Amino acid sequence: MAAALTDLAALLEGIPAGAWVAISETLNKVLAHGPDAQVVLRQAQEQGENLPLIVRVPDQNAAMFV
Amino acid sequence: MASATYPYIGFPIAVSQVYPQGMVAYRPVARATITASTGKSARWLVLLDSGADACLFPLSMAKMLGLDVTKLPRALTLGVGSQSNVTWYDTVTIDLGQEIKFSAYVGFSEAVERIGTGLLGQSGFFERYRVEFLLSQKLFTVDSSL
């Protein structure tokens, strides 16, 4: 069962805006981040997480979504 | 019939003139497992967006799913504040957990690349489910009993 993940703000703190992030839902921690989603996925898989949750840090210039 | 309740997820909003302290935007977003005809899956956040005509995902996801978009049908997509973008379509299975699982004809587009989440829109999602948004409780429910 995946751990609760209701607030990304703390988890994504310090990660550059616009970066793709791979998150372990069982460990509730960031495994990898960077500008290329596929590279981030591969880096997470190399750490044994076959299906990490992929999210993107909101872009600073377009943070609000409408 | 299935009924499921999910928590809103808070997204960090950067410091700006409008929000000098920054803020957290709570959105009706679920974690989903998306599986393509290739057999490959990806775990992604999906935003329930009743203003979207159809379900839409970042083009990055199509690559993760091993889809060759050059072989898929395409059309233009238009969104608020964006120019029209080419969108490629295919059928995928979307599993939100808690027995909410369905197949939908979805688009993959650069248009939502900067947003990062997938969008669950009218065609494919809201046509199948009744949704109740309870922002005051930071919860939303998805019910298959239309």
Backbone of each chain as ProteinMPNN parsed JSONL, in Angstrom:
{"seq_chain_A": "MAAALTDLAALLEGIPAGAWVAISETLNKVLAHGPDAQVVLRQAQEQGENLPLIVRVPDQNAAMFV", "coords_chain_A": {"N_chain_A": [[0.854, -1.195, 0.0], [0.602, 2.134, -0.915], [2.23, 4.914, 0.631], [0.75, 7.767, 2.26], [0.449, 10.661, 0.311], [0.111, 13.75, 0.264], [0.95, 16.337, 0.248], [3.048, 17.956, -1.698], [4.796, 19.988, -1.41], [6.754, 20.043, 0.678], [8.212, 17.773, 0.032], [9.273, 18.398, -2.439], [10.892, 20.496, -1.961], [13.607, 22.625, -2.586], [14.262, 21.511, -4.997], [14.877, 22.312, -8.366], [12.692, 24.571, -10.155], [10.548, 23.345, -12.677], [11.83, 20.95, -12.961], [11.811, 17.397, -13.543], [10.686, 14.781, -11.431], [11.306, 11.765, -9.703], [9.56, 9.767, -7.52], [9.586, 7.653, -4.718], [6.867, 5.917, -3.665], [6.483, 4.195, -1.602], [8.557, 4.697, 0.126], [8.237, 7.351, 0.401], [9.915, 9.388, -0.613], [12.182, 11.418, -2.562], [13.74, 10.065, -5.366], [15.172, 10.676, -7.637], [15.964, 13.494, -9.708], [15.682, 15.889, -12.408], [16.196, 17.47, -15.672], [15.18, 15.85, -17.696], [12.61, 13.642, -18.21], [12.696, 10.915, -18.85], [15.299, 10.156, -18.255], [15.326, 10.603, -15.516], [13.461, 8.695, -14.708], [14.881, 6.363, -15.386], [17.061, 6.558, -13.655], [15.804, 6.245, -11.212], [14.839, 3.662, -11.474], [17.223, 2.294, -11.52], [17.793, 2.339, -8.885], [16.216, 0.419, -7.915], [13.508, 0.918, -7.937], [10.899, 0.156, -9.706], [8.553, 1.316, -10.713], [8.288, 4.268, -10.247], [6.632, 7.212, -8.945], [6.041, 9.802, -11.156], [6.553, 13.21, -11.213], [6.289, 16.766, -11.816], [8.105, 19.641, -10.932], [6.458, 22.647, -10.294], [6.617, 25.218, -12.746], [8.357, 28.221, -12.296], [7.615, 30.508, -13.65], [5.072, 30.119, -14.448], [3.292, 29.338, -12.422], [0.681, 29.19, -11.347], [-2.197, 27.341, -12.235], [-4.56, 27.391, -14.703]], "CA_chain_A": [[0.0, 0.0, 0.0], [1.407, 3.342, -0.995], [2.108, 5.845, 1.742], [0.004, 8.978, 1.935], [1.239, 11.706, -0.336], [-0.898, 14.778, 0.081], [1.561, 17.65, 0.157], [4.322, 17.814, -2.397], [5.643, 21.156, -1.168], [7.92, 19.682, 1.486], [8.988, 16.757, -0.673], [9.947, 18.993, -3.602], [11.658, 21.668, -1.527], [15.007, 22.665, -3.009], [14.421, 20.985, -6.358], [14.644, 23.435, -9.28], [11.419, 24.664, -10.866], [10.558, 22.746, -14.006], [12.495, 19.639, -12.972], [11.048, 16.157, -13.373], [11.07, 14.135, -10.173], [10.835, 10.4, -9.476], [9.294, 9.613, -6.094], [9.213, 6.349, -4.188], [5.651, 6.073, -2.866], [6.581, 3.383, -0.384], [9.506, 5.357, 1.029], [7.841, 8.757, 0.452], [11.095, 10.235, -0.79], [12.631, 11.665, -3.925], [14.823, 9.175, -5.779], [15.978, 11.328, -8.67], [15.322, 14.625, -10.367], [16.473, 16.464, -13.485], [15.417, 18.098, -16.747], [14.663, 14.868, -18.654], [11.768, 12.685, -17.49], [13.116, 9.528, -19.079], [16.543, 9.946, -17.5], [14.924, 10.535, -14.111], [12.851, 7.372, -14.535], [15.928, 5.343, -15.425], [17.855, 6.665, -12.426], [15.003, 5.665, -10.126], [14.803, 2.212, -11.681], [18.546, 1.761, -11.134], [17.777, 2.227, -7.423], [15.317, -0.667, -7.563], [12.099, 1.334, -7.961], [10.5, -0.089, -11.09], [7.455, 2.167, -11.156], [8.196, 5.439, -9.371], [5.673, 8.258, -9.316], [6.726, 10.88, -11.86], [5.889, 14.515, -11.09], [7.117, 17.881, -12.276], [8.073, 20.808, -10.062], [5.832, 23.742, -11.039], [7.466, 26.222, -13.359], [8.266, 29.483, -11.555], [7.0, 31.565, -14.451], [3.683, 29.779, -14.754], [3.001, 28.465, -11.296], [-0.747, 28.951, -11.187], [-2.717, 26.547, -13.335], [-5.978, 27.62, -14.997]], "C_chain_A": [[0.881, 1.232, 0.0], [1.172, 4.239, 0.218], [1.317, 7.072, 1.295], [0.932, 10.004, 1.324], [0.269, 12.828, -0.655], [-0.31, 16.168, -0.05], [2.946, 17.513, -0.457], [5.306, 18.917, -2.032], [6.913, 20.783, -0.4], [8.827, 18.715, 0.732], [9.81, 17.362, -1.814], [10.819, 20.194, -3.241], [13.122, 21.562, -1.979], [15.266, 22.131, -4.393], [14.057, 22.09, -7.348], [13.276, 23.391, -9.959], [11.563, 24.067, -12.255], [11.196, 21.367, -14.063], [11.482, 18.501, -12.886], [11.586, 15.435, -12.147], [10.492, 12.721, -10.128], [10.734, 10.187, -7.974], [8.979, 8.156, -5.775], [7.998, 6.54, -3.298], [5.718, 5.257, -1.58], [7.513, 4.045, 0.626], [9.15, 6.828, 1.237], [9.065, 9.671, 0.376], [11.463, 10.358, -2.263], [13.822, 10.763, -4.236], [15.749, 9.849, -6.791], [15.216, 12.531, -9.199], [16.254, 15.201, -11.422], [15.59, 16.976, -14.594], [14.759, 17.115, -17.719], [13.902, 13.769, -17.906], [12.249, 11.249, -17.655], [14.404, 9.197, -18.331], [16.24, 9.781, -16.016], [14.298, 9.167, -13.805], [13.923, 6.293, -14.471], [16.767, 5.359, -14.148], [17.102, 6.065, -11.24], [14.977, 4.14, -10.243], [16.139, 1.565, -11.306], [18.676, 1.622, -9.619], [16.762, 1.177, -6.953], [13.845, -0.312, -7.554], [11.601, 1.222, -9.4], [9.443, 0.88, -11.6], [7.307, 3.366, -10.215], [7.106, 6.388, -9.86], [6.448, 9.408, -9.944], [5.916, 12.173, -11.714], [6.831, 15.584, -11.624], [6.981, 19.049, -11.305], [7.471, 21.967, -10.853], [6.848, 24.759, -11.517], [7.274, 27.559, -12.647], [7.525, 30.568, -12.32], [5.54, 31.287, -14.778], [3.15, 28.868, -13.654], [1.519, 28.171, -11.126], [-1.276, 28.266, -12.426], [-4.201, 26.842, -13.528], [-6.278, 27.129, -16.402]], "O_chain_A": [[1.794, 1.358, 0.816], [0.067, 4.312, 0.756], [1.23, 7.372, 0.105], [2.063, 10.187, 1.774], [-0.327, 12.85, -1.731], [-1.022, 17.097, -0.43], [3.883, 17.023, 0.173], [6.501, 18.807, -2.306], [8.015, 21.166, -0.79], [10.052, 18.824, 0.786], [10.908, 16.892, -2.114], [11.409, 20.828, -4.115], [13.778, 20.54, -1.775], [16.369, 22.277, -4.919], [13.026, 22.741, -7.184], [12.768, 22.321, -10.294], [12.577, 24.261, -12.925], [11.119, 20.686, -15.085], [10.438, 18.623, -12.245], [12.782, 15.472, -11.862], [9.33, 12.507, -10.474], [11.7, 10.399, -7.241], [8.202, 7.509, -6.477], [8.073, 7.242, -2.289], [5.077, 5.599, -0.587], [7.289, 3.964, 1.834], [9.686, 7.481, 2.133], [9.231, 10.59, 1.177], [11.103, 9.519, -3.089], [14.787, 10.703, -3.473], [16.958, 9.615, -6.795], [13.987, 12.581, -9.147], [17.47, 15.025, -11.346], [14.365, 16.929, -14.484], [13.876, 17.503, -18.483], [14.472, 13.059, -17.077], [12.211, 10.461, -16.709], [14.571, 8.083, -17.834], [16.82, 8.929, -15.343], [14.578, 8.565, -12.768], [13.881, 5.415, -13.609], [17.139, 4.309, -13.625], [17.708, 5.447, -10.365], [15.079, 3.424, -9.246], [16.176, 0.429, -10.834], [19.537, 0.898, -9.121], [16.484, 1.056, -5.76], [13.011, -1.146, -7.201], [11.86, 2.105, -10.218], [9.434, 1.228, -12.78], [6.326, 3.469, -9.479], [6.714, 6.367, -11.026], [7.392, 9.928, -9.35], [4.733, 12.214, -12.054], [8.014, 15.334, -11.854], [5.873, 19.404, -10.904], [7.919, 22.249, -11.965], [7.794, 25.114, -10.814], [6.14, 27.98, -12.421], [6.889, 31.438, -11.726], [4.854, 32.145, -15.332], [2.632, 27.782, -13.915], [1.136, 27.048, -10.8], [-0.854, 28.571, -13.542], [-5.011, 26.582, -12.638], [-7.418, 27.224, -16.859]]}, "seq_chain_B": "MASATYPYIGFPIAVSQVYPQGMVAYRPVARATITASTGKSARWLVLLDSGADACLFPLSMAKMLGLDVTKLPRALTLGVGSQSNVTWYDTVTIDLGQEIKFSAYVGFSEAVERIGTGLLGQSGFFERYRVEFLLSQKLFTVDSSL", "coords_chain_B": {"N_chain_B": [[-20.307, -1.646, -9.034], [-18.346, 1.116, -8.009], [-16.874, 3.174, -5.555], [-14.777, 5.759, -4.63], [-12.536, 7.551, -2.514], [-10.315, 10.261, -2.544], [-7.412, 12.128, -1.506], [-6.937, 15.686, -1.867], [-4.016, 17.038, -3.42], [-1.28, 18.959, -2.411], [0.41, 21.5, -4.149], [3.482, 23.179, -4.525], [3.654, 26.684, -4.865], [5.542, 29.115, -6.36], [7.338, 31.902, -4.892], [6.199, 35.149, -5.622], [5.262, 38.386, -7.017], [2.556, 38.414, -6.653], [2.105, 36.388, -4.782], [3.843, 36.868, -2.229], [4.862, 35.325, -0.177], [4.865, 32.892, -1.281], [2.86, 29.95, -1.923], [0.616, 27.16, -1.294], [-1.016, 25.259, -3.616], [-3.939, 23.505, -3.625], [-5.001, 20.691, -5.306], [-7.351, 18.627, -7.123], [-6.052, 15.867, -7.48], [-5.018, 12.67, -8.469], [-3.102, 9.697, -7.918], [-2.006, 7.698, -10.542], [-1.828, 4.639, -12.39], [-0.737, 4.21, -15.557], [-1.255, 2.313, -18.381], [-0.086, 1.214, -21.456], [-0.761, 0.062, -24.863], [1.549, -1.158, -25.531], [2.261, -2.615, -23.378], [3.794, -1.487, -21.464], [4.05, 0.432, -18.433], [3.391, 3.447, -16.551], [3.733, 5.503, -13.705], [1.859, 8.132, -12.588], [0.768, 11.516, -11.894], [-2.601, 12.577, -12.011], [-4.837, 15.097, -12.926], [-8.102, 15.943, -12.128], [-10.013, 17.421, -14.419], [-12.551, 19.176, -15.233], [-12.91, 21.028, -17.186], [-11.603, 20.238, -19.4], [-11.827, 18.852, -22.629], [-11.091, 16.286, -23.25], [-9.036, 13.488, -22.176], [-5.685, 14.131, -21.336], [-2.165, 13.903, -21.674], [1.297, 14.543, -20.779], [3.73, 14.679, -23.396], [6.063, 13.419, -22.747], [5.281, 11.196, -21.32], [4.291, 9.439, -23.263], [6.635, 8.619, -24.47], [7.836, 7.255, -22.343], [6.088, 5.158, -22.174], [6.685, 3.735, -24.344], [5.527, 4.314, -26.76], [5.243, 4.925, -30.224], [4.821, 7.852, -31.461], [4.659, 8.794, -34.021], [3.221, 7.02, -35.419], [0.678, 7.298, -34.609], [-2.717, 8.611, -34.656], [-3.369, 12.133, -35.053], [-4.156, 15.445, -33.799], [-4.971, 18.946, -33.418], [-4.606, 20.703, -30.311], [-6.03, 23.059, -28.119], [-5.447, 25.33, -25.495], [-5.967, 27.331, -22.481], [-4.191, 30.289, -22.742], [-2.259, 29.149, -24.327], [-0.679, 28.33, -27.435], [-2.015, 26.478, -30.211], [-1.387, 23.008, -30.063], [0.173, 20.091, -31.417], [-1.319, 16.993, -30.917], [-1.122, 13.618, -30.067], [-2.961, 10.59, -30.288], [-4.035, 7.719, -28.407], [-5.229, 4.578, -27.101], [-5.337, 3.913, -23.685], [-4.992, 2.23, -20.493], [-6.203, 3.352, -17.439], [-5.567, 3.398, -14.095], [-6.763, 4.262, -11.07], [-6.614, 3.183, -8.633], [-8.354, 1.691, -5.803], [-10.402, 0.333, -7.123], [-11.198, 1.936, -9.238], [-10.881, 1.928, -12.41], [-10.217, 2.164, -15.843], [-10.498, 2.206, -19.446], [-9.355, 4.531, -21.87], [-9.44, 6.801, -24.604], [-6.816, 8.739, -25.169], [-4.919, 11.831, -25.275], [-1.546, 12.776, -26.136], [0.66, 15.319, -25.507], [2.728, 18.222, -26.075], [1.547, 20.35, -24.965], [0.796, 20.048, -22.3], [3.127, 19.597, -21.078], [4.63, 21.347, -19.456], [2.999, 21.565, -17.27], [2.98, 19.021, -16.248], [1.361, 17.106, -14.95], [-1.129, 14.6, -15.805], [-4.276, 15.136, -17.459], [-7.587, 14.48, -16.639], [-10.363, 14.478, -18.505], [-13.601, 15.464, -19.911], [-14.444, 13.636, -22.018], [-13.931, 10.266, -21.804], [-13.41, 10.268, -19.042], [-15.137, 11.966, -17.183], [-17.51, 11.353, -18.41], [-17.987, 8.863, -17.532], [-17.925, 8.765, -14.778], [-19.258, 9.959, -11.66], [-18.396, 12.818, -9.907], [-17.417, 14.274, -6.877], [-16.378, 17.223, -5.473], [-14.695, 18.215, -2.628], [-13.338, 20.557, -1.421], [-13.06, 21.94, 0.991], [-12.673, 19.918, 2.771], [-10.519, 18.852, 1.708], [-10.778, 16.626, 0.058], [-11.848, 14.401, -2.573], [-14.397, 12.609, -4.316], [-14.928, 9.751, -6.357], [-17.276, 8.19, -8.285], [-18.746, 5.359, -9.693], [-21.391, 4.925, -10.228], [-23.386, 6.163, -12.214]], "CA_chain_B": [[-20.17, -0.219, -8.757], [-17.212, 1.449, -7.155], [-16.805, 4.551, -5.082], [-13.462, 5.929, -4.021], [-12.228, 8.892, -2.018], [-8.895, 10.583, -2.673], [-7.07, 13.441, -0.947], [-6.31, 16.697, -2.698], [-2.565, 17.093, -3.24], [-0.783, 20.327, -2.397], [1.547, 21.799, -5.025], [4.125, 24.435, -4.131], [3.613, 27.806, -5.792], [6.739, 29.907, -6.08], [7.223, 33.296, -4.457], [6.021, 36.1, -6.728], [4.637, 39.625, -6.556], [1.185, 38.093, -6.244], [2.2, 35.601, -3.552], [5.196, 37.153, -1.734], [5.295, 34.24, 0.706], [4.595, 31.621, -1.938], [1.626, 29.335, -1.416], [0.381, 25.778, -1.705], [-2.277, 25.119, -4.357], [-4.484, 22.145, -3.467], [-5.648, 20.296, -6.559], [-7.918, 17.275, -7.123], [-5.092, 15.072, -8.244], [-4.865, 11.29, -8.003], [-1.979, 8.942, -8.464], [-2.557, 6.729, -11.483], [-0.956, 3.782, -13.193], [-1.163, 4.27, -16.951], [-0.69, 1.193, -19.135], [-0.317, 1.371, -22.896], [-0.872, -1.164, -25.662], [2.881, -1.752, -25.574], [2.456, -3.385, -22.149], [4.557, -0.679, -20.512], [3.263, 1.254, -17.515], [4.034, 4.578, -15.882], [2.988, 5.996, -12.541], [1.781, 9.553, -12.909], [-0.321, 12.251, -11.265], [-3.638, 12.999, -12.952], [-5.708, 16.145, -12.408], [-9.484, 15.883, -12.61], [-10.185, 18.721, -15.04], [-13.848, 19.15, -15.926], [-12.862, 21.97, -18.298], [-10.9, 19.63, -20.536], [-12.721, 18.045, -23.465], [-10.652, 14.889, -23.286], [-7.913, 13.204, -21.28], [-4.468, 14.596, -21.99], [-0.95, 13.63, -20.903], [2.516, 15.097, -21.37], [4.365, 13.856, -24.422], [7.09, 12.607, -22.074], [4.715, 9.914, -20.906], [4.215, 8.562, -24.426], [7.965, 8.036, -24.64], [8.028, 6.268, -21.267], [5.229, 4.002, -22.435], [7.189, 3.052, -25.53], [4.657, 4.576, -27.912], [5.806, 5.639, -31.368], [3.725, 8.778, -31.773], [4.569, 9.045, -35.465], [2.261, 6.06, -35.974], [-0.624, 7.525, -33.973], [-3.502, 9.722, -35.208], [-3.064, 13.374, -34.355], [-5.037, 16.598, -33.991], [-4.494, 20.098, -32.663], [-5.242, 20.956, -29.022], [-5.916, 24.452, -27.716], [-5.724, 25.539, -24.08], [-5.88, 28.714, -22.024], [-2.869, 30.878, -22.754], [-1.274, 28.42, -25.135], [-0.962, 28.172, -28.845], [-2.451, 25.119, -30.464], [-0.303, 22.035, -30.065], [-0.128, 18.786, -31.987], [-1.581, 15.986, -29.89], [-1.239, 12.282, -30.629], [-3.963, 9.863, -29.503], [-4.032, 6.259, -28.333], [-6.032, 4.06, -25.99], [-4.564, 3.413, -22.551], [-5.752, 1.888, -19.294], [-5.892, 4.259, -16.333], [-5.951, 2.783, -12.82], [-6.626, 5.216, -9.969], [-6.688, 2.449, -7.379], [-9.677, 1.604, -5.169], [-11.341, -0.218, -8.11], [-11.516, 2.894, -10.302], [-9.977, 1.555, -13.505], [-10.962, 2.29, -17.088], [-9.74, 2.48, -20.671], [-9.762, 5.786, -22.483], [-8.699, 7.306, -25.767], [-6.208, 9.929, -24.565], [-3.942, 12.526, -26.082], [-0.202, 13.058, -25.605], [0.954, 16.612, -26.12], [3.631, 19.191, -25.444], [0.712, 21.383, -24.341], [0.74, 19.861, -20.849], [4.467, 19.208, -20.624], [5.063, 22.214, -18.357], [2.159, 21.278, -16.106], [3.564, 17.788, -15.717], [0.357, 16.103, -14.614], [-2.106, 14.283, -16.821], [-5.594, 15.723, -17.24], [-8.735, 13.618, -16.922], [-11.386, 15.399, -18.985], [-14.987, 15.026, -20.086], [-14.47, 12.386, -22.777], [-13.038, 9.258, -21.224], [-13.479, 10.191, -17.581], [-16.362, 12.486, -16.56], [-18.657, 10.677, -19.005], [-18.156, 7.575, -16.87], [-17.949, 8.84, -13.313], [-19.785, 11.121, -10.945], [-17.296, 13.289, -9.058], [-17.77, 15.308, -5.903], [-15.193, 17.936, -4.983], [-14.889, 18.721, -1.269], [-12.077, 21.238, -1.136], [-12.984, 22.314, 2.416], [-12.152, 18.74, 3.473], [-9.382, 18.401, 0.899], [-11.089, 15.281, -0.427], [-12.803, 14.291, -3.67], [-14.859, 11.236, -4.48], [-15.206, 9.302, -7.72], [-18.31, 7.164, -8.141], [-19.071, 4.805, -11.009], [-22.838, 4.712, -10.358], [-24.035, 7.308, -12.863]], "C_chain_B": [[-19.007, 0.009, -7.809], [-17.295, 2.921, -6.764], [-15.498, 4.708, -4.33], [-13.271, 7.382, -3.597], [-10.722, 9.095, -2.043], [-8.621, 11.936, -2.012], [-6.607, 14.401, -2.039], [-4.805, 16.653, -2.434], [-2.118, 18.548, -3.353], [0.446, 20.488, -3.271], [2.17, 23.122, -4.603], [4.028, 25.473, -5.24], [4.725, 28.768, -5.401], [6.391, 31.316, -5.604], [7.117, 34.195, -5.692], [5.466, 37.388, -6.146], [3.228, 39.359, -6.037], [1.166, 37.322, -4.927], [3.608, 35.762, -2.973], [5.743, 36.063, -0.808], [5.238, 32.88, 0.002], [3.272, 31.084, -1.433], [1.587, 27.873, -1.83], [-0.987, 25.729, -2.382], [-2.752, 23.674, -4.205], [-5.324, 21.798, -4.684], [-6.227, 18.88, -6.441], [-7.109, 16.357, -8.035], [-4.988, 13.676, -7.619], [-3.603, 10.686, -8.592], [-2.539, 7.825, -9.334], [-1.458, 5.867, -12.093], [-1.529, 3.747, -14.606], [-0.477, 3.134, -17.697], [-1.089, 1.312, -20.595], [-0.427, 0.018, -23.587], [0.469, -1.868, -25.803], [3.129, -2.694, -24.386], [3.233, -2.623, -21.094], [3.629, 0.194, -19.673], [4.087, 2.417, -16.984], [3.121, 5.023, -14.748], [3.029, 7.52, -12.611], [0.677, 10.204, -12.092], [-1.317, 12.688, -12.33], [-4.569, 13.982, -12.254], [-7.104, 15.98, -12.989], [-9.865, 17.275, -13.104], [-11.471, 18.734, -15.861], [-13.89, 20.141, -17.086], [-12.15, 21.423, -19.522], [-11.867, 18.741, -21.323], [-12.372, 16.565, -23.396], [-9.51, 14.699, -22.281], [-6.612, 13.495, -22.036], [-3.27, 14.353, -21.079], [0.257, 14.276, -21.57], [3.111, 14.124, -22.39], [5.452, 12.961, -23.824], [6.554, 11.231, -21.689], [4.646, 8.935, -22.067], [5.552, 7.865, -24.659], [8.225, 6.976, -23.586], [7.242, 4.989, -21.528], [5.646, 3.255, -23.697], [6.338, 3.257, -26.761], [5.411, 5.346, -28.99], [4.727, 6.581, -31.879], [3.594, 9.043, -33.264], [3.569, 8.101, -36.126], [0.851, 6.266, -35.433], [-1.378, 8.653, -34.68], [-3.267, 10.988, -34.399], [-4.081, 14.459, -34.693], [-4.454, 17.75, -33.193], [-5.294, 20.259, -31.373], [-4.998, 22.41, -28.651], [-6.269, 24.578, -26.24], [-5.592, 27.0, -23.726], [-4.426, 29.17, -22.073], [-1.841, 30.144, -23.589], [-1.683, 28.449, -26.599], [-1.444, 26.744, -29.043], [-1.237, 24.201, -30.576], [-0.756, 20.748, -30.733], [-0.278, 17.79, -30.84], [-1.804, 14.641, -30.571], [-2.115, 11.427, -29.704], [-3.771, 8.347, -29.546], [-4.897, 5.84, -27.147], [-5.109, 3.494, -24.914], [-5.527, 2.994, -21.446], [-5.268, 2.772, -18.155], [-6.442, 3.657, -15.045], [-5.684, 3.773, -11.696], [-6.583, 4.516, -8.61], [-8.122, 2.437, -6.855], [-10.762, 1.216, -6.176], [-11.84, 0.798, -9.142], [-10.486, 2.692, -11.407], [-10.77, 1.551, -14.803], [-9.996, 2.464, -18.254], [-10.252, 3.766, -21.285], [-8.854, 6.111, -23.66], [-8.133, 8.656, -25.352], [-5.196, 10.555, -25.522], [-2.611, 12.676, -25.357], [0.298, 14.313, -26.299], [1.988, 17.406, -25.337], [2.832, 20.221, -24.65], [0.692, 21.256, -22.818], [2.093, 19.46, -20.27], [4.903, 20.047, -19.413], [4.234, 21.996, -17.095], [2.654, 20.004, -15.426], [2.56, 16.72, -15.36], [-0.458, 15.757, -15.854], [-3.411, 14.988, -16.479], [-6.659, 14.684, -17.565], [-9.916, 14.526, -17.256], [-12.738, 14.743, -19.189], [-15.066, 13.682, -20.829], [-13.463, 11.414, -22.159], [-13.141, 9.147, -19.729], [-14.826, 10.665, -17.027], [-17.62, 11.878, -17.179], [-18.964, 9.354, -18.294], [-18.426, 7.688, -15.371], [-18.634, 10.105, -12.81], [-18.726, 11.533, -9.93], [-17.809, 14.372, -8.119], [-16.486, 15.912, -5.352], [-15.498, 18.546, -3.616], [-13.601, 19.4, -0.821], [-11.938, 21.581, 0.349], [-12.453, 21.159, 3.253], [-10.893, 18.197, 2.796], [-9.552, 16.944, 0.454], [-11.956, 15.387, -1.685], [-13.166, 12.824, -3.85], [-15.174, 10.97, -5.944], [-16.127, 8.095, -7.61], [-18.716, 6.67, -9.521], [-20.569, 4.644, -11.232], [-23.509, 5.948, -10.928], [-25.53, 7.08, -12.99]], "O_chain_B": [[-18.729, -0.803, -6.927], [-17.725, 3.776, -7.538], [-15.155, 3.878, -3.488], [-13.774, 8.309, -4.233], [-9.954, 8.229, -1.625], [-9.503, 12.793, -1.965], [-5.97, 13.994, -3.011], [-4.374, 16.273, -1.345], [-2.521, 19.27, -4.265], [1.404, 19.723, -3.162], [1.451, 24.088, -4.35], [4.288, 25.178, -6.406], [4.828, 29.18, -4.245], [5.31, 31.841, -5.874], [7.845, 34.023, -6.67], [5.226, 37.485, -4.942], [2.769, 40.005, -5.095], [0.322, 37.568, -4.065], [4.47, 34.91, -3.188], [6.958, 35.908, -0.68], [5.526, 31.847, 0.607], [2.63, 31.714, -0.593], [2.416, 27.411, -2.614], [-1.995, 26.113, -1.788], [-2.059, 22.738, -4.604], [-6.246, 22.53, -5.045], [-5.666, 18.034, -5.745], [-7.455, 16.12, -9.193], [-4.885, 13.531, -6.401], [-3.11, 11.122, -9.633], [-3.436, 7.094, -8.916], [-0.324, 6.306, -12.281], [-2.66, 3.311, -14.821], [0.747, 3.007, -17.649], [-2.261, 1.485, -20.929], [-0.214, -1.03, -22.976], [0.519, -3.046, -26.156], [4.085, -3.469, -24.389], [3.321, -3.065, -19.949], [2.574, 0.633, -20.131], [5.317, 2.373, -16.969], [1.897, 4.925, -14.835], [4.102, 8.12, -12.684], [-0.248, 9.527, -11.645], [-0.93, 13.116, -13.417], [-5.029, 13.737, -11.139], [-7.268, 15.888, -14.205], [-10.022, 18.201, -12.307], [-11.479, 18.353, -17.031], [-14.818, 20.096, -17.893], [-12.102, 22.078, -20.563], [-12.632, 17.974, -20.738], [-13.247, 15.703, -23.475], [-9.083, 15.648, -21.624], [-6.464, 13.152, -23.209], [-3.343, 14.567, -19.869], [0.249, 14.527, -22.775], [2.999, 12.906, -22.25], [5.724, 11.876, -24.339], [7.275, 10.234, -21.725], [4.908, 7.744, -21.896], [5.601, 6.683, -24.999], [8.771, 5.915, -23.89], [7.663, 3.893, -21.159], [5.027, 2.259, -24.07], [6.408, 2.471, -27.706], [6.128, 6.303, -28.696], [3.836, 6.179, -32.627], [2.536, 9.471, -33.726], [3.123, 8.343, -37.247], [-0.062, 5.506, -35.755], [-0.755, 9.553, -35.243], [-2.997, 10.924, -33.2], [-4.765, 14.406, -35.715], [-3.546, 17.556, -32.385], [-6.495, 19.991, -31.336], [-3.901, 22.934, -28.842], [-7.26, 24.01, -25.781], [-5.165, 27.815, -24.543], [-3.541, 28.52, -21.517], [-0.66, 30.492, -23.556], [-2.858, 28.574, -26.944], [-1.3, 25.901, -28.157], [-0.199, 24.581, -31.118], [-1.92, 20.359, -30.632], [0.536, 17.755, -29.916], [-2.573, 14.534, -31.526], [-2.019, 11.533, -28.482], [-3.398, 7.776, -30.571], [-5.246, 6.66, -26.298], [-4.214, 2.699, -25.201], [-6.706, 3.348, -21.455], [-4.065, 2.919, -17.937], [-7.646, 3.434, -14.923], [-4.533, 4.091, -11.398], [-6.523, 5.169, -7.568], [-8.997, 3.102, -7.411], [-11.892, 1.699, -6.102], [-12.814, 0.53, -9.846], [-9.373, 3.214, -11.346], [-11.869, 0.999, -14.861], [-8.832, 2.823, -18.07], [-11.447, 4.057, -21.228], [-7.679, 5.746, -23.697], [-8.884, 9.619, -25.198], [-4.692, 9.91, -26.441], [-2.555, 12.699, -24.127], [0.355, 14.371, -27.527], [2.108, 17.284, -24.118], [3.374, 20.886, -23.768], [0.58, 22.264, -22.12], [2.188, 19.038, -19.118], [5.477, 19.517, -18.462], [4.715, 22.217, -15.984], [2.734, 19.923, -14.201], [2.871, 15.533, -15.456], [-0.482, 16.511, -16.827], [-3.622, 15.39, -15.335], [-6.638, 14.078, -18.637], [-10.411, 15.253, -16.395], [-12.996, 13.636, -18.717], [-15.667, 12.724, -20.343], [-12.282, 11.733, -22.018], [-12.98, 8.058, -19.179], [-15.578, 9.868, -16.465], [-18.68, 11.882, -16.553], [-20.053, 8.799, -18.434], [-19.068, 6.824, -14.775], [-18.593, 11.16, -13.443], [-18.219, 10.699, -9.181], [-18.545, 15.27, -8.527], [-15.621, 15.206, -4.834], [-16.455, 19.308, -3.472], [-12.874, 18.894, 0.033], [-10.841, 21.523, 0.904], [-11.858, 21.371, 4.309], [-10.289, 17.224, 3.247], [-8.61, 16.151, 0.472], [-12.709, 16.347, -1.844], [-12.369, 11.926, -3.579], [-15.627, 11.854, -6.671], [-15.811, 7.111, -6.94], [-18.998, 7.469, -10.415], [-20.983, 4.261, -12.326], [-24.14, 6.704, -10.189], [-26.243, 7.938, -13.511]]}, "name": "protein", "num_of_chains": 2, "seq": "MAAALTDLAALLEGIPAGAWVAISETLNKVLAHGPDAQVVLRQAQEQGENLPLIVRVPDQNAAMFVMASATYPYIGFPIAVSQVYPQGMVAYRPVARATITASTGKSARWLVLLDSGADACLFPLSMAKMLGLDVTKLPRALTLGVGSQSNVTWYDTVTIDLGQEIKFSAYVGFSEAVERIGTGLLGQSGFFERYRVEFLLSQKLFTVDSSL"}
